């Protein structure tokens, strides 16, 4: 006998925020809950449709660094490496403006990761177009 499957779908009015572990990850229109029963095991899965990622808001320093990364014609890895090299005092071939350097130095590690995530998401959209 094959697995039993039930699926329940909920269509929301407008976009509804989607939280994972208490963190806002995006918005969606439809959420389906699937239940698979195979013998004694029951597995539940949520299927999200029409998902749109919600990018965290960047603070002023993050925006300065993000705009510099976004407006450069160089490799993303080279730019990130150049920022780090400049931060620790290693000579770099890239000219990093003073305002970008100052903004980067004020970012916490967590804020740096948010900038990298925003830059990666922006880059993937640019490549896809």
N, C-alpha and C positions, 0 to 999 in steps of 0.2 A: 504494500500500500504506500503510495507517494505522500509527500508532506502536505499537510493542510495549510492553506494560506488565506488569511483574511487581510483586507486592506480597507482602511477608513481614510477618506480624504476630507479636508476642510478647506473651503475657498473663503478667503478673507476679503473684506471690503477694503480696498486700497492696500497699500503696503503695510506690513506688520513687522516690527522689529524682531530680529532673531538673536537671542543671547545664547552663548555657549560658556558654561562655567562662570556665569555672571558677567561676561564681557560681551558688549554689543559687537556682532560680527557682520551684520547686514540686515537687509529687509527682503521679504518674500511675499508672494501672493498665495501660494498653496503649500500645505504641509500634509503629507500622507504618512500614516503609521501602518507599517506592515508587521504581521505576526506570522512567523513560520513555526510550524509544529512538526517535529520529526521524532517520533518515539516519545521519550520522556523530556526532550529538550524543547524549550520555546525560546525563540529569538525575536526580538523586537527591533525594528529599524525605522527611522524617520527619513522620508524622502522629501526634499525641499525643491520646489519648482519656482522658476522666475526669481532666482536669488540675485540680489545686487549687493555687492560688498560695500560697507560703509567705512570709508577711510577715516581714521582718527583725525581730529583737528590738530593742525600743527601750530606750535607757538611761534613767536616772532623769530627766534634764533633758528628753529627748525626750518621755517619757511625760507630764510636766507640761504641756508645750506642746500635745501631741496631745489630752489630756483637755480643755484649755481650748477648743481649736478645736472639738472634738466636741460639747461641751456648750453651745455658744453658739447662739443662734437667728438669727444674722446671716448674710449672704451670705459664702460661702467666700472670695471675692476681697476683700471688705471686711475680713475678719478678717486675712488674710495681709498686706494693705496696712497695716492698723493696727499690726500687730507690727513691720513694717519702719519705718513712720513713727516709732513710739515709740522704736525702736532708734537712729535717727539724730537724735532730739530734736525731731521735728515734732509739734505738738499733734495729738491725735486725739480724735474724739468717743467712742471706745470706752474703757471703763475696763479697763485691763489690770492685773490683780493683780500685786503686787510679786514674788511667787514665780514667776509666769509670765515676767515681764520678766527676772528674774535667770536663770532657766533658759534662756530664748531667747538671752541674751547669751553664754552659755557654749557654745552649739552652733557647731560648724564648719559651713562651707557644705555639705559632704557630709551631715552629720547633719541639717541643715535640709531637704535634699532627701528624706532618708529619712522625716522627719516628714510632709512634703507628700505623698509617695507613700502613706504609711499613711492619711493623712486623705482623700486622693482615693479610695482603695480602700474605706475605710469609708463615705464619702459615696455612692459608686455602689451599694453594697449597701443603704444606707438608702433611696435613691431607688427602687431596684428593688422594695422590699417594699411 
